[in-house]
Amino acid sequence: MGAPTLTIIIPAYNEETSLQKFLPEVIAFCKQKSHKIIVVNDGSKDDTKKVLESFSGESSLTILTNKLNAGYGAAIKKGVRHADTDFVVTVDADGQHDLADVEKLFLKAIETDADMVIGNRGNSSGYYRTFGKWLIRKIAGMLMTLPVHDINSGMKLYRTYLAKKYITICPETMAYSDIILLAFVFKRNLVLEMPITIKPRTSGTSTINAMTAVDTIKEIMNIVVLFNPIRIFFPAGILIILASLLWNIHIFMRGGGVSSGTLLGILMGIIFFLFGLIAHQLSAFRRETLE
């Protein structure tokens, strides 16, 4: 059996300036390490396509193009589908990732037989991003046990054959980065993390904003409903019923019996229970796509 192989997947959207400097570094790195590169031009409106075409003669480089901007997740999923190596690793096109960290994650996966290794950026983000990362992790952590901290890191290395199965349930937005991790965790694959270095962005602007965090939280809720809906509907049903009963105590003590509002709350709690049972059955069918 030969040595494990690796493909670096780079989603790119309006990164012509960054790629002019960063892509030659990636190509040289991959030639030295015998890795492959897939760059997905996700409908860029600048000259990203021309920059990529200038490197089209490189044997280690595969260039894929979306005619329209399909989203960060869509670009990575396209790269994963075209990968034919044992592992893939995602790297941002803005040049902020250190290529030495790619090799560290790769060696970590080989040494530990891990299925996914995440690059932990530490506290390299600004206040708002740090808070957003903390909030998203807390929400995800309440719904499933997470073995890592930096769940939305852009540098993730994982086994290709597992990724090809799991991307079928992943979104095409920025939330892809979080959901692919949750899929690996839910399926009880070995997920590890190690610290990486983040370099300052030298050009271009980030597409991450407040709506990205909102979209990610929405997708996390969607994935938990898919994987373990009882964790949401059953506690919600119990909470609604208890709140309704507590609300009715003072009415009952005055001899007012059970109010219509309390009955409505109890009914809503029961409905949540029933929704949970139905969602649990439906999710069992959806989860078959991960087998």
N, C-alpha and C positions, 0 to 999 in steps of 0.2 A: 504493500500500500504506500503510495507516494506521500510527500509532505503536504499538509493542508494548504489550500490556495485562498487568495483574498482578492476581492474587488472593492475598490473605493468608489462609492456612488456620490456624485456631487449634483444636487439640484441647483439650477441657476436661473435667476430671474433679474434682468437688468443689472448684470454684474460685469459689463464689458471691461471696465477699468481694473477691477480686482483680478479678473481672470487673466489679463495680460501679464501680470506679475506672478500670480499664484499658480496657474496651470503649468507653466514650465517647471516649477518646483515639484509639483505632484508627478509630472511625467518622469523627471529625473529620479525621483524617489522610487517610483514604481519599477523603473528599469533596473535600479540597483537591487531591489527586493523581489523582483519577478512577480509583482502584483499587476492587476488590471485596473483600468479606470473606465467608468461610465459617467459621462456628463449629460444631464438632461436639461436642455434649454426649454424652459417652461413658458413659451410664448413671449419671450422678451421683446420689448418695444425699442430697445436701443440696439447697439451693434454687437450684442453678445454672440449672435449667430455667426457674424463675420469673423470674430475673434476665434471662435471654436473651429471654424472651417480652415483657418490658417494652421491649425495643428492636426488636420485630418490625416496627414501622412504617418502619424505615429501609430505603430502596430499595437501598442498596449492600450490605446484610447478608442473608445466607442462613443460616438455622439448621437444622442437621440433628441428629437425635437417634437414639442407640442405646438401645433399651429396657433392655439390660443392658450392663455394662462389658465391652467387647470387646477393649480394649487400645489403647495409644498408637498403634501402627502401624495398627491397624484404623481408628481415627478419622481418621488422616491419609489413608489410602487412600480412605476414603469421601469426604473432601473433594476429593481429586484427581479422583476419578471424576465429581464434579459441577462441576468447574471448566471454564470455557469461555474462558479467557484464554490468552495466549501463554505466560506464566510463572506459576508459583505459588511462594510462599515460606511456610515454616512458622515460626510464632511461638508461643512458649509462653504459656499463659493466665495465668501468675502475675505478669505485668507486668515481668519481669526484662529483657526485650529492649527496646532503644531503637529506636523507630520510625524515627529518622533513619538507622539502619543498614540498614533495609529499602530505603530509597531508594538508599543507597550500593551495596548489592548489585545492585539492579535496574539502575542506571546502568552498573555494572561489566560486567554481562552484555551490555548493549546495545553498549557501547563495544568490547568484546573479542569479541563474538559467541560468548560462552561458553555451554555447555549447563548448567552448574551452578556456582554461586558459594556457597562455604561461609563462614559467619561464624566466624572464629577467636576464641575467648574468651580466648586466652592462658593465664595461670596464675590465673584468677579463681576456680577451684574450690579446695576444701580439699585437704588432703594425700592422703586416701584416694581422692578422685575423681581427683586429678592422677595418682596412681600407677595407678589403674585405667585412665585414658585412655592412659597411656604403655604399659601392658601390652597393652591391646587393639590399639593401633597397631603395636606390635612384632610381635605375632602375625600381624596382617593384612599387615604389611610384609614378613614372611618369605615370604609366599605370593603376593603380587603387588605390583608397584611402585605406591606411592601418591604422588600429586603434592601432597598436602595433609597437614596435621598433626592438626587437630582433627576427627577423623572422626565423632565422635558429637555434634557440635554440634547443638542444637535448631533453629538458624536456618540453613536451607538454601533457596536459591532455584534452581529448575531449570525447564527447558522442560516444559510440560504434556504435550505429545504423547509425549515420551520417557518421562516419569514414568508415564503411563497404560499404557505397554507394560511397564515394568520392575516395577511394583508387583505384577504377577502372581506374582513369585517372592519377594517380600519378606514377612517375618513380620508378625504382628499385634501383636507385643510391642514393648518399648522398643528392641529390636535393629533395628527398622525403620530407624532413623536411620543406622546403620552400613551395613546391607545395600544401601540405595538408593544410597549413595555407591559401594560396590564394584561395583554393576551399571553405573553410569555409567562408572567407570574401566575395567572389563573391556571394555565396548563401545567404548572409545577415544573417548569424548566429551570435549570440552574442559572440564576441571574446574579451577577456580581457588578461591582463598580470600583473604579480607581481614579485618583485625582489626575486632572489634565490641566494644561496651561492654555489660557485664552489671551490672544494678542489683540491689541487695539485695532479697530476697523480703520483702514487707511482711506477708504473711498466708499461712495454709495451710502444708502440709508437703509436702516432696518425696516422690515415690513411688519414687525411685531408691535402691537398696540393693545389698548385696553380691551378691544373687542376680541382679540386673539385669546385672552384669558377667559372671557365669557364663553367663547366658542369651545375652548378646551374643557371648561367645567361642564358644559352641556354634553359634550361627547363622553366625558367620564361617566356622567349619570346614565347616558345611553348604554355604555358598555357594561356597567354594573347591572342595569336592568336586563341586559342580554345574558350576562353570566350568572347573576345571583339576585333576581328580582325580589325574592323573599326578604332580603336584607333591607329593602326599601319599604315595601308595602306592608309587611307585618308590623314593624315598629311604628310606622305612620298610623296604621289602623288602631293599635293599642293606645297611642298617644291621643288620638282624636276621641276615643271612647272614654278614657280616663278624664280628659279635659271636660268632656260633656257631663260626666257624672259629678265632678267637682263643682262645676258651674251650677248644677241643680241642687246642691246640698242646702244652700240658704233658702231656696224656694220650698224644698221638702220640709225643712224645719219650721217654716211658717204655715205648713199645712196645705201648700199649693200643689202637692203631688209631683208629677213629672211634667216638665214643660215641653212644649212642642219643639223648642230649640234643642233640648237635650235629646229627644227622640230622633231629631234630624241628625245630630252629631253621632249618635250610636249607629244609625243607619249608614252614615258615611263611613264609619269605622269598619262596619261589616262589608261594605262595598270594597274598601281597600283590601281586606282579607281575600275576598273573592278575586279581585284583579290580580293579587299576588299569586294565587293558585293558578289562574289562567296564564299569566305571564311566565310562570315557572314551567308550565307544560310547553308553551310556545318556544321558550328559550332552549329547551332540550333539543328541539328540532334544529334550531339555528346553530347550536354548538357542534352539531355533526359535521359542519364544514371545516372544523378545526382538527378533525380526526385524520 
